[in-house]
Every structure is written in structure tokens, then in C-alpha cells.
Amino acid sequence: MVDEIMLEAEEGMDKAIDSLKTAFASVRTGRANAMVLDKIRVDYYGVPTPINQMAAIKTPDAHLLVIEPWDKGILGGIEHAILQSNIGIMPSNDGTCLRLPFPALTEERRREYVKQCKMYSEEARVRIRAVRRDANDDLEKAEKAGDITEDDQRNGEKKVQKLTDQYINKVEELFKKKESEIMTI
């Protein structure tokens, strides 16, 4: 019973880490990164479609993304979606592809991005703590129902706390890595 609760808690904490990684991937670092386009959807014949499913995305150098749609008729739609997304990049349309130049980030903009990443990290920590709370509640319910002993409950809570500490440390490591990525010129 305790092992099942621990597995469930670990899965929940893994999901929090995965969503943090996804959130971090969408934050610009001054280098061209196709993942900034992941959240952008283009209306393609009435269906909101991710750009990477309708075009080839290339990175010819560290500060440029090139989007080559397979259907050239959707080029204007992709350009419009990028402009509406507020990612801070102005696409240039040459009729066959879009070029997205990634300007070097100012110090102020870098600090804003670090602040945003800090917020994402805190959200992940809150999710991890919520998983810990749910696991401890499950342990308490199992003890009250007579499925586990009081000692098993205490040991389970210690294991859950140890797991929580490990995942909180992972969040810190990911944040420090992303912060150094953003602040590196």
C-alpha cells in the first residue's frame, strides 16, 4: 500500500518536472530555438495547427530561425500567428519562407526572463508540495482504514518528504541551469 502511494507521488512529481522543462523551453535565451514556436497555433483550414507540423524549421546560425512551409499558401497565416503571439520576434517574409532573427537580449530583458523562470520554478515547487500533501493524506486514510500500521504511515511520510526534497532540488538545478543560459551573452 505504501509503495503504491509512493509510486503515485513520484509520477505526480515527474509530471511537475516535465511541465517545468516545457515552460523553460519556451523562454528565449538570445539564441535561436525552435521551441519558442511550440505554443503558437496557425489556423490551417479551420484547424489550429502547430507550426512544426506544417513547415520545416531550420536554424542556419545561432541567431536565426528559418520557417519553410510545405504549403506556400499558409505563409501569411504563419506570419500573422507569430506576430500575434508576442514572442518578441519580427518575422521577415520573402515569399517562400519566413526568417526570424533573434536579436541579442538586453540586460533588462534577460532579467525579465529570469524572473519569469523563477515564477515557473515556484509553480513547479507548489505542484510538488501538493503531490506530497495528497500522498500524506492517502497514507493517513490508509492508516485509519487499517490497511497500514501507524509506523508504516510515519515511515511512508518520511519517504514522501525525502522524495519531495529530491524533486525540489531538481527544480533548483533546472532553474540555475536556465538562469545561466539566459544571463550568458
Order of alpha helices (4+ residues) and beta strands (2+ residues): alpha-beta-beta-beta-beta-alpha-beta-beta-alpha-alpha
